[in-house]
Amino acid sequence: MNNFCAFLRGVNVKGTNMKMADVCKVFSEAGVQNVSSVLASGNILFQSDKDSIELKKILEKAMSGHFNYEAFLFIKDEDEINDILKNAPFPPIENFHSYIFLGSEKVEETLLEELDKSSKAKGEKAKIVNNIFYWQIPKGQTLLSDFGKVLGKKSLKDKMTSRNANTFEKIINKFNK
């Protein structure tokens, strides 16, 4: 059995509300084991012998059917999550948020292009490491920034999701319990 985390896109924002207990039940009914959630933003930990490609198909279908919406999940195993956090290029800075973006192939390049086109807040920066897009921005500027506004584009909704680096730490800590 391998440990995984499914990162759900667009959960508990813009009218797509669901209780994590219900999401965990859907995952269990779809055949994965030891299901739990981290925060209410759609981070579902579970175990399975299947690979992430197969799990994505199974779990997106189960979520879409149960909640009557188009589900988008990005699934990473425990080793991938550890590597993503370990490779984060920006150390924590007081009064800044650090975000990690997970997505479909090459979405990180699209994100970097969009960031390069936008005006930036003082200290805002981004970098791609091993096909993962990392973004650091002053607190209070995330949704106000030009780049932050790009993130809500419909053309990106099925291609990526983001989490604060602190969320990744919480996920890793829960794996280790």
VEXTORRO-536650 format. One record per residue: y, z, x of N, C-alpha, C, CB in turn; residue in three letters. Coordinates in pm, whole numbers, plus 50000, padded with zeros to 5 digits. Glycine has a CB too. Example, Ala and Ser with C-alpha at 12.3 -4.5 7.8 and 13.67 -1.06 7.14 Angstrom:
# residues 2
494315078051319495505078051230496705078051320495535090551131ALA;497755070851285498945071451367500035078751290499405057251408SER;
# end
This chain:
# residues 177
498805000050084500005000050000501245000050088500015012249905MET;502174991550053503444991050124504564996750038503774976650166ASN;505545002850103506735007850035507764996650023507325020150110ASN;508354995549904509374985549877510554991949804508794973949794PHE;511674984949810512804988049723513254974949660513974994949801CYS;513404975249529513994963949456515454967449430513214960949321ALA;516334958549474517764960049452518124950949336518604956649582PHE;518454956849222518784949049103520234944949107518484957048975LEU;520514932849065521884927549063522514930448929521894912249092ARG;523744935548931524554936848810524094947348711524584923948742GLY;523474957948759522984968448669524084978948649521704975048727VAL;524254982748523525244992748481526684988948518524915006148544ASN;526924975748513528284970248524528434959248420528574964848669VAL;529624957348371529954946448279528964945248163529994933348354LYS;528614956448101527814956047979526314955547997528214944647901GLY;525814954148120524374954348143523974968548178523964944348257THR;523764976548073523474990748093521994993548068524334999448000ASN;521425001048159520035005148141519795018348211519064994348195MET;518945026148153518565038848213517505036248320518055048848105LYS;517665042948432516715040748542515305045048504517165048348667MET;515175055048417513835059048371513155047448298513925071448278ALA;513925039948217513365028248147512985017248246514375022848044ASP;513825015148347513545005048449512265008848524514735003648548VAL;512125021348560510925025948630509675023748545511065040848666CYS;509805025948415508675023848324508275009048323509025028548181LYS;509255000148319508974985748321508254981948450510284977548306VAL;508714987348563508074984448691506634989348690508844991048807PHE;506405001548640505045007048634504144998348547505065021448581SER;504664994348432503884985848341503604972148400504614984348208GLU;504434967848496504234954848563503204955848675505564949648619ALA;502714968048701501594969448793501884975048931500984956748810GLY;503104980048954503374986449084503235001549069504804982749136VAL;503065008449181502765022649177503905031149234501485025449252GLN;503825044249202504735054349258506195050049248504385057049403ASN;506605046849129507945041349103508955052649085507925032348978VAL;510105051049150511225060549133512525053049158511085072849230SER;513625059449125514925052849144515795061049239515645050749009SER;516755054249298517755060649383519105056549325517605056349536VAL;519845066349276521145064149210520945055949082522135056949307LEU;522015053649010521925046348883522345031748897522785053148777ALA;522395026949021522885013449045521785003149062523755013349166SER;520555006849029519474997149031518774995949164519984983848992GLY;518365007049220517575007449344516255013949309518325015249460ASN;515205005849302513915010649254512905010549367513415002049135ILE;512405022249402511385023649505510015022949440511555036949584LEU;509075016549510507725015449456506775011549567507665005249340PHE;505485011649534504445007449628503624996349565503545019449667GLN;503164987349653502324976349607501594970149725503174965749533SER;500484963349696499774955549798500234941049798498254956349774ASP;501014937049698501494923249688502654921049786501944919949543LYS;502994908349811504124905549899505404904649816503894892349977ASP;506544904749884507834905549815508124893049731508954907449916SER;507614881449771507854869149692507144870149557507354856549770ILE;505894874449560505134876049436505724887149350503644879149468GLU;506104898149413506694909349340507994905249271506954921049435LEU;508814897349338510084892849279509814885349148510854883749379LYS;508874876249149508554868449028508064877548916507484857749059LYS;507124886348948506524895248848507584904548788505384903548910ILE;508364910848875509324921048830510544915048761509774929548949LEU;511014903448806512124896948735511704892948594512614884648812GLU;510494887848581509984884048449509864896348359508604876848461LYS;509324907148413509154919448334510504925148291508374930048414ALA;511454925548384512794930848353513514921948251513624931948481MET;513464908948271514134899748180513564901048039513994885148229SER;512234901948031511594903147900511914916247831510114901747915GLY;511884927047904512094940147844513554942547804511654951047939HIS;514484938847893515894941947869516684930147810516544946247998PHE;516004918947789516624907247727517904902847802516964910247581ASN;517764901347933518844896048016518194888748133519814907548067TYR;518984880848205518444873648319518494882748441519234860448344GLU;517334887748480517244897348590517224890248725515994906048575ALA;517944896048821517924891348959517624903249047519284884548998PHE;516524902349122516104913149210515994908049353514754919149163LEU;516314916649446516144913649587515264924649642517534912649663PHE;514094920849691513084930549729512924930949880511734927349661ILE;512974942949934512794945150078511754956150098514144948950146LYS;510954954550204509994965250233510664975750322508714959550302ASP;509964986750342510544998050414511004994250554509535009350423GLU;510214986350626510604982350762511874973950760509474974450829ASP;511974964750665513184956450654514414964950626513014945850543GLU;514274974750539515404983350504515834991650626515034992650386ILE;514864996850699515195004250822515934995350921513925009950886ASN;515454983050939516094973751031517504970150986515264961051046ASP;517684968050857519004964450804520014975450837518944962150651ILE;519634987850814520554998950842520745000950993520045011950777LEU;519654999951067519725001651213520624991051278518305000951275LYS;520624978951224521394967851280522824966851228520694954951253ASN;523224976251144524584975951090525584975851206524844988250995ALA;526474966051210527364964451326528584973551327527814950551333PRO;528874979951213530094987951205529745002751191530954983351086PHE;530205010851284529975025251269530795030551152530335032851399PRO;530335041451091531125047350982532525051051032530415059850924PRO;533515047850952534905051350982535465058650861535765038651017ILE;536155069650887536775077250778537735068050702537525089850832GLU;537715069150571538565061250481538205046450475539995062650522ASN;536985042850516536485029150503535135029450433536375022250642PHE;534845018650359533515016550301532815005950384533605012250150HIS;531515007650402530684997550467529654992750366530005003150596SER;529614979550346528704973550249527694964650319529474965650144TYR;526524963950257525444955350304525064946150189524194963850354ILE;524994933350218524694923250116523304917650138525734911850117PHE;522524917550032521194911650033521244899349944520094921749984LEU;520564888849986520624877149901519634866449938521974871549903GLY;519794855349869518944843849894519334837550027519044833649779SER;518494828750072518684822450202520054815850213517594812150227GLU;520734818450321522034812650358523214818050278521984797850341LYS;523024827350186524164832850111525134839950204523674842550000VAL;524614845450313525484852450408526514842950469524654858850520GLU;526134830450489527074820550542528164817350440526334807650583GLU;527774816250314528744814150206529724825750199528034812350071THR;529204837950209530054849750204531044849950321529194862550206LEU;530584846550440531484846450556532564835750540530684844050685LEU;532184824050486533174813550460534234818350361532494800750406GLU;533804824950255534734830150154535654840750215533964835950033GLU;535104849450298535924859650362536954853250455535034869550441LEU;536524843150530537444836450622538614829950549536694825950704ASP;538394825450425539444818950345540394829050281538814810350237LYS;539994841550274540794851350200541724859050294539874861150126SER;542794864350234543654873250312542944886850322545094874750247SER;543134893450433542374905650459543274918050465541604904250588LYS;542674929250423543344942150437543294946250584542674953150345ALA;544174954950624544194959650763542864966650794545404969250788LYS;542184961950896540904967850936539694961750868540924982250909GLY;539894953050769538764946750699538054937250795539234939150572GLU;536724938050797535964929250884534564927050829535894934951025LYS;533934916550880532574913250837531824906950953532594903650715ALA;530504907850943529654902051046528274899350987529544911351170LYS;527644888751035526264885750998525364889851113526084870450963ILE;524334897751081523324901751178521964899251114523494916851223VAL;521154890951178519794887851127519814883750980518874899951145ASN;520734874950945520864869350810521294879550704519564863250769ASN;521824890750746522364900750653523874901250675521694914950675ILE;524624901250565526074901550570526524916050557526694892650458PHE;527344920450653527904933950654529414932750639527524941650786TYR;529994941550558531434941150531531994955250535531734934350395TRP;533094957050605533744970050608535194968250563533674976350750GLN;535644977150474536974975850414537544989750387536904967450282ILE;538884991150393539465004150362539125008550220540985003750381PRO;538865021550204538605027050070539775023749979538375042450077LYS;539465020649855540485017249756540845002549754541725025249782GLY;540344994749849540664980449858539524971249814541064977049999GLN;538344976749793537164968549767537404958549654535984977349733THR;537794963349538537974954449423539324947449422537804962149295LEU;540274952449500541594946449506541684935149608542624956949538LEU;540774934949702540834924949809540514911049755539854928649922SER;541024901049823540714887149785539204884849788541414877149879ASP;538554889749892537114887849904536364895449794536644892450042PHE;536814907449763536184915249656536184907949524536884928549640GLY;537244900349497537334892449374536344880849374538754887249354LYS;536064875249491535114864249504533714868749467535124858649647VAL;533394881249495532044886349475531594885949330531954900349526LEU;532524885549237532164885149096531944871149041533224891849017GLY;532084860949125531914847149080530534844849021532154837449195LYS;530494837648909529214834648845528304826648937529434827048716LYS;528894818449022528084810149112527304818549214528974800149185SER;527694831049232527004839849327526064849749261528014847249409LEU;526084850749128525384861749062523884862049086525634861248916LYS;523254850549102521814850449126521484849449275521164839049052ASP;522504849649359522294847349502522404859849588523274837349550LYS;523034870549537523194882349622523534894649542524264879949726MET;523354905949608523804918849558524254926949678522684926249476THR;525044937149654525514945349766525334960049734527004942349796SER;525244967849843525164982249832525994988349945523694987149836ARG;526515000049918527175007750021526115011950123527925020149961ASN;526485012450251525535016550355524945030350326526215016550493ALA;525715039050262525205052350226524005051450133526305060750160ASN;523985041450046522845039549955521585036450036523135028149854THR;521715028050139520565025050223520035037750290520925014550330PHE;520925046350334520495058950395519735067550295521705066750449GLU;520215067950171519525075750067518135070050039520355075949936LYS;518025056850040516725050250016515765053750129516905034850005ILE;516215052650251515365055950366514945070550361516105052950499ILE;515875079450329515525093750318514465096150212516765102050286ASN;514555088950101513565090749995512195085250036514045083949866LYS;512185074150112510915069050165510235079650253511155056050246PHE;511045086850328510515096350426510115109850367511515098550533ASN;510285111750237509895124450174508435124450139510735127050049LYS;
# end
